[in-house]
């Protein structure tokens, strides 16, 4: 690990609690995890719409969007994936401290990386949502045509095909998108999340 020379974090006068008070709700990190095509981004997007209607300040961090900018220098090797998630964990933590409910949609295939995120943002601030959809269903959907390319050998290190996916062992909530409609899934999330935001 590189030595951190001359880094002294500054404590600002306006803190997270002040921002939460201004927003009139708690901030959280809602972490959607699941295979490509499971419905992570779709769920996050629809959930954000419902939270927005309730005057909750939100922001979505999505896998492809972040890799197109902040993490465009990273590949899809195990090391690249770990660094991708590490960076997003710290960005999510900044949003949390800003008083925002941040929704993240990342495959995040490794349990150790997700445990690291819990540590970064704090156990009490982290909601792990397992978008629980079987590989065969995701592959049938193949909304981006990626599984076909992975099966043809055109994409290496593809999660579920040539790279492992470690399912969450104890997620805070599961949404089986192959069994419930989008609205049913969003309602499951709202029932779980809204009480924790302590709206006032």
Buried (B, 14 or more C-beta within 10 A) or exposed (E): EEEEEEEEEEEEEEEBEEBBEEBBBBBBBBBBBBBBBBBBBBBBBBBBEBBEEEEBBBBBBBBEEBBEEBBEEBEBEBEBBBBBBBBBBEBBBEBBBBBBBBBBBBBBBBEEBBEBBBEBBEEEBBBBBBBBBBBEBBBEBBEEEBBEBBBEEEBEBBBBBEBEBBEBEEBBBBBBBBEBEBEEBBBBBBEBBBEBBEEE
